Amino acid sequence: MLLDRILNPIIREGGFTVIDSDGRRHVVGDKAHAAQIVIRLHDKALERKLALHPQLALGEAYMDGTLTFEKGGLYELMDLVGRNFGVADPLPGESLRRFLGRALRRLQQFNPMSRSQRNVAHHYDLNDRLYSLFLDEDRQYSCAYFERPDATLEEAQLAKKRHIAAKLLLEPGQKVLDIGSGWGGMALYLAEAADVDVTGITLSKEQFALSQKRSADAGLGNRVQFKLEDYRAERGLYDRIVSVGMFEHVGVPHYAAFFGKMRNLLADNGVALLHAIGRSDGPGVTNPWIRKYIFPGGYVPALSEVLPAIERAGLWVTDIEILRLHYAETLRHWRERFMAHWSDVAAIYDERFCRMWEFYLIGSEITFRHRGHMVFQIQIAKRVDTVPLTRDYVGEWEHLLKERSELAA
């Protein structure tokens, strides 16, 4: 089998068994461990597809049920592959695929307002109950911040909001813009924790509707407002700007517009905080399966693509923090909760949808554990002297916010 010949030189730690469509067994990697994961291929054509287009074919085969597991499961296989491949992808033809992907990526990441709306709707305007089944109670759909290894998902997501609030150096009465405000959790937290006025903008109709309801239910309608709006259409002047988990949808061709808009919206003594997924191995391309089924138009950038755009906008980078395995742990929690509610999700959609999302959550977790993805938080200002010269204030703010939260409780 072609796939067997391709993978055997690469899989040096662990192994697995493939049963082809004719019932023949093929051992890949270490024979001593190959019986722990046994895969069955139900389609003759799938063998060649997996060899020629593995990034797309594996996910599609699992979704469609033409690839099943006799022993072990998808997580065990993806973890094994991730540990052996590492950050680099050693498959034959990968250099050519990346070259072609780089050549096409400006088209793939061309996200004018109308296309951005459709891309967001594809992922975020799914049935509202879906996200309640695996996210934390506040519906934070971005990397949590694990201050302790044994922290719960709720504790880690609260710590993330607190960490971001500390870096924003908020003062009562300030105007804050939340670009990509999700289901409103960050905006509501900032308003309550720091007595600021927050405007949140999103392109998701489902997120917008729930955010408005949450603001009204919390009695914060006079201090927290939400708009169904593209960031490029926003006007006004803000003391603080925060963007969490939205930048991955901007696209490299639009980085100049994004940071140019940030400069125009930010007060002269303002502070902005950008929280986004990044890649450690330099500019790349979006995985074709992810682009097709999960995040059309999305792209995870390298810092070497982001920082020049900030510089050209005439803004100061005042702090950068890299969160490495925090997202892997976040995704682990999401995956475990999703799997526990499999039957509920299947009742909303179907088994194929469940397998698609299982593949998405597992693949994303493995990418953060073994394949060089991380999260960066970039603090940005217009002036060199806007934020303190040392980072001591971050811990001090977090301690203060914890005290306030405990007193309020």
Disulfide bonds with the S-S distance in Angstrom:
none
